[in-house]
Amino acid sequence: MVTKIIIFALMCVTTITAYYDIDDSLLYKIEFPGSGKSSQIITEDSSSPGTGTGSETVGDSSSVGSGLLDLAEKDLDSVVVTSVDNEQYRCTIPKVNANDGSNSADYTGLSVLGILEKMFTQQTCAYRLESYWTYELCHGKHLRQYHEERDGKSIKVQEYYLGKFTKEMYDSLVVENDKDVANGITRHPPTKKIEGLNMPYHEILMTDGTLCDLNKQPRRTRVLYVCYPAGKNEIYSFKEVSTCEYEVVVLTNVLCSHPNYKPEESKEHSISCRPVAEGQARKPAKLTKMEVDSLKLRSERLLEAHLSGGDKPGQVKIEIRPVQVDIDGIDGEEDLQETIDRIREGQWKESKREPFKPLMDPQVVKQFLKGEYCLYGGSGWWKYEFCYGKKVDQYHEEGGGKKTVINLGWFTEEDHLAWLEKHPSKKPKEGTNRKQVSIFYSNGEVCDLTGKPRQIEVKLKCKIADNPSTCSLYLLEPRNCEFVLGVQSPLVCDLLPHADPQTGLFPVGIVD
């Protein structure tokens, strides 16, 4: 929709009123860059400043980099506005065409499926490496999760297919798309927020993966292809969104040729106003006063937190203080602008933080050693609960209070000692060489893949941290249903020296 707007200088009554036909979908910003030799337009992309098309900034020729072209006078409108204090400014307004010719109505190229087919027929694969697993995405073919382990001269491969895609599945999608075209149906692509931007994507559903032992269903994956000019068809993210159902985001440049899959740009066009009279202030006096008053108001409401150690172990003292801004000490427009920028960016004076007191709260340690104080952690779909001397659980919490729990192992000293006899390298190191201890938990829930109970080795490691509740848990699966849980916590730091040199177990009476 085109509408007529009236441009007023600085929201004050002006002696000159100008009318312009401007599309109300365009954004404009009034700037006061000061007097300059001449005006040029610097094109600027919202996502890559100074390198693309999108918004325009009127700047001095002396500050413009090489390769930027001057706009002709026919591409600019100019109007002189006068404030109530008779300060005159010449404002340069860029002529912007809202329709850049890139909408889908003008597009005559391949459909999105036709574009992706070129990638699929090239039989290229992308890889994502994590601490234990490697993910192999062969576009238009499959997503495979695998781990390779060398056993002498041979290599053992543990793998799961998380979904497959066939030529027949592709052909059925083409048939559906052709029906939409024949019936005049236009389907706009859905969007997903990536790095704060709503990115259009095309979804390919891969099905019929390896059977999941948790829900007895084949694994499946949604592959989301997103336009990214510098993308090389690589995996941007991978996650398990529900039990044995996955989502992969792929960055590719091939979709960028289709207008429907270009991300929306936030375009802001600059109206540059410069003083007419030589020696005149860069901004109108009343505007400067308004900014100072606004700065005073904002500074009175701004607070900052100062952290220091409390009176007891593990305590934190937080003191809220008002931010100190020297309003009266502002000297001139440049000083005002620097102060405004400093507040806007939150660059406050760094508060002095005293070191925290050591942890070792005897009551917490005693509860931990009795299995009454459990540690929680993990990221993604599954989380982990570790209760020392009792159990290790893997769980997922869903809406409505529903919780899926899989027990990975229970502790019995007899099984732990037998495990150490089979694996003497797992015994604690001597003296200062001791960086961790390993505890064995067995007889977990029966695994459908092996027909045997799950079992897990828990590696307890010291992790220095200010917060005593800080804890990191990560899970590896070297073999089917045989796990390794890494537990890094400040709780372990003071316990390690007291571990039994033969068993690695901690005496419960350590803090008595």
Beta strands, then each sheet from edge to edge (+ up, - down):
strand 1: 2-7
strand 2: 18-23
strand 3: 27-31
strand 4: 39-44
strand 5: 55-60
strand 6: 76-82
strand 7: 88-94
strand 8: 125-129
strand 9: 134-138
strand 10: 142-151
strand 11: 154-164
strand 12: 191-194
strand 13: 197-206
strand 14: 220-227
strand 15: 232-242
strand 16: 245-252
strand 17: 268-275
strand 18: 303-309
strand 19: 316-322
strand 20: 375-377
strand 21: 383-387
strand 22: 391-397
strand 23: 403-410
strand 24: 436-441
strand 25: 455-462
strand 26: 472-479
strand 27: 482-489
sheet 1: 1+ 2-
sheet 2: 3+ 17+ 7- 6+
sheet 3: 4+ 5-
sheet 4: 8+ 9- 10+ 11-
sheet 5: 12+ 13- 14+ 16+ 15-
sheet 6: 18+ 19-
sheet 7: 20+ 21- 22+ 23-
sheet 8: 24+ 25- 27- 26+
end
